[in-house]
């Protein structure tokens, strides 16, 4: 299995990457979006869409502001 990571966006310092997994024949078998921590680069969340990942970042930052 082969995996590729592509930067999709940066929201408030958080990097959102599209992760695509391909099987042995080269067919796409899974796609997800990872939200990476701005300080450590650790994966904070894995979501199905770019929009959901961006909403996660906004909700996380609003939660910390309260």
PASEBA-1860 file (N, C-alpha, C; in nm, 3 decimals):
! residues 66
1> XXXXXXXX> 0.085/-0.118/0.000/0.000/0.000/0.000/0.089/0.124/0.000 ~ 0.050/0.221/-0.077/0.124/0.347/-0.088/0.037/0.460/-0.035 ~ 0.099/0.554/0.036/0.028/0.667/0.093/0.093/0.796/0.046 ~ 0.010/0.893/0.008/0.061/1.025/-0.028/-0.005/1.130/0.061 ~ 0.072/1.234/0.096/0.022/1.344/0.177/0.038/1.472/0.097 ~ -0.069/1.552/0.090/-0.067/1.677/0.016/-0.122/1.787/0.105 ~ -0.048/1.897/0.118/-0.096/2.010/0.196/-0.217/2.070/0.126 ~ -0.326/2.083/0.199/-0.450/2.140/0.143/-0.466/2.285/0.185
9> XXXXXXXX> -0.443/2.315/0.314/-0.459/2.452/0.361/-0.390/2.470/0.495 ~ -0.377/2.597/0.534/-0.327/2.632/0.666/-0.431/2.724/0.728 ~ -0.484/2.684/0.843/-0.589/2.761/0.911/-0.539/2.794/1.051 ~ -0.518/2.923/1.077/-0.470/2.969/1.208/-0.344/2.895/1.253 ~ -0.258/2.864/1.160/-0.133/2.795/1.191/-0.141/2.644/1.185 ~ -0.261/2.589/1.187/-0.279/2.443/1.178/-0.271/2.403/1.031 ~ -0.194/2.302/1.002/-0.181/2.252/0.865/-0.283/2.140/0.842 ~ -0.355/2.148/0.732/-0.451/2.044/0.695/-0.395/1.972/0.572
17> XXXXXXXX> -0.375/1.841/0.584/-0.320/1.761/0.475/-0.421/1.657/0.427 ~ -0.427/1.640/0.295/-0.508/1.532/0.237/-0.419/1.408/0.230 ~ -0.468/1.298/0.283/-0.394/1.172/0.284/-0.469/1.074/0.195 ~ -0.400/1.022/0.093/-0.459/0.926/0.001/-0.383/0.795/0.012 ~ -0.457/0.685/0.024/-0.397/0.552/0.031/-0.435/0.474/-0.094 ~ -0.334/0.414/-0.157/-0.353/0.338/-0.280/-0.318/0.192/-0.255 ~ -0.392/0.102/-0.318/-0.363/-0.041/-0.305/-0.249/-0.080/-0.400 ~ -0.217/-0.208/-0.405/-0.105/-0.259/-0.484/-0.123/-0.233/-0.634
25> XXXXXXXX> -0.247/-0.221/-0.680/-0.271/-0.198/-0.822/-0.270/-0.048/-0.858 ~ -0.257/0.037/-0.757/-0.254/0.181/-0.781/-0.390/0.248/-0.773 ~ -0.491/0.174/-0.732/-0.625/0.231/-0.718/-0.640/0.298/-0.582 ~ -0.704/0.414/-0.581/-0.731/0.485/-0.456/-0.829/0.404/-0.373 ~ -0.792/0.372/-0.249/-0.882/0.294/-0.165/-0.929/0.371/-0.042 ~ -0.862/0.481/-0.005/-0.906/0.561/0.109/-0.851/0.702/0.097 ~ -0.931/0.800/0.143/-0.885/0.938/0.147/-0.937/1.000/0.275 ~ -0.852/1.080/0.340/-0.891/1.147/0.463/-0.815/1.279/0.473
33> XXXXXXXX> -0.851/1.361/0.571/-0.781/1.487/0.595/-0.731/1.487/0.740 ~ -0.602/1.513/0.756/-0.541/1.519/0.889/-0.517/1.665/0.927 ~ -0.545/1.698/1.053/-0.516/1.830/1.108/-0.391/1.814/1.192 ~ -0.287/1.894/1.160/-0.160/1.884/1.229/-0.141/2.001/1.326 ~ -0.086/1.971/1.442/-0.058/2.071/1.545/0.046/2.171/1.493 ~ 0.024/2.301/1.514/0.120/2.399/1.464/0.256/2.393/1.535 ~ 0.259/2.350/1.661/0.385/2.346/1.734/0.464/2.217/1.711 ~ 0.397/2.103/1.714/0.468/1.975/1.711/0.454/1.899/1.579
41> XXXXXXXX> 0.352/1.931/1.501/0.328/1.858/1.377/0.254/1.727/1.399 ~ 0.214/1.700/1.522/0.139/1.578/1.553/-0.002/1.586/1.495 ~ -0.057/1.471/1.458/-0.193/1.466/1.404/-0.291/1.482/1.520 ~ -0.373/1.586/1.513/-0.472/1.613/1.617/-0.607/1.550/1.586 ~ -0.639/1.541/1.459/-0.769/1.485/1.418/-0.759/1.434/1.275 ~ -0.840/1.335/1.246/-0.854/1.281/1.112/-1.002/1.290/1.074 ~ -1.029/1.360/0.964/-1.168/1.385/0.924/-1.187/1.351/0.777 ~ -1.313/1.340/0.736/-1.346/1.296/0.600/-1.328/1.403/0.494
49> XXXXXXXX> -1.347/1.531/0.529/-1.342/1.635/0.427/-1.258/1.754/0.472 ~ -1.217/1.834/0.376/-1.141/1.955/0.405/-1.226/2.051/0.488 ~ -1.350/2.066/0.451/-1.439/2.155/0.525/-1.453/2.113/0.671 ~ -1.467/1.984/0.697/-1.478/1.934/0.835/-1.348/1.960/0.911 ~ -1.235/1.945/0.845/-1.106/1.969/0.909/-1.091/2.117/0.946 ~ -1.130/2.205/0.856/-1.121/2.348/0.884/-1.217/2.387/0.997 ~ -1.335/2.329/1.000/-1.429/2.355/1.110/-1.374/2.307/1.243 ~ -1.304/2.193/1.241/-1.242/2.140/1.362/-1.143/2.241/1.419
57> XXXXXXXX> -1.060/2.299/1.333/-0.961/2.397/1.379/-1.030/2.516/1.442 ~ -1.132/2.569/1.377/-1.203/2.685/1.430/-1.269/2.653/1.564 ~ -1.332/2.538/1.574/-1.397/2.498/1.700/-1.293/2.480/1.810 ~ -1.179/2.424/1.779/-1.072/2.405/1.877/-1.021/2.540/1.929 ~ -0.999/2.633/1.839/-0.949/2.764/1.879/-1.055/2.844/1.957 ~ -1.180/2.836/1.916/-1.287/2.905/1.989/-1.305/2.844/2.128 ~ -1.288/2.713/2.139/-1.299/2.646/2.269/-1.189/2.689/2.364 ~ -1.069/2.712/2.311/-0.957/2.756/2.395/-0.970/2.903/2.435
65> XX> -1.042/2.981/2.355/-1.059/3.123/2.384/-1.161/3.147/2.494 ~ -1.250/3.051/2.513/-1.358/3.070/2.612/-1.309/3.051/2.754
END
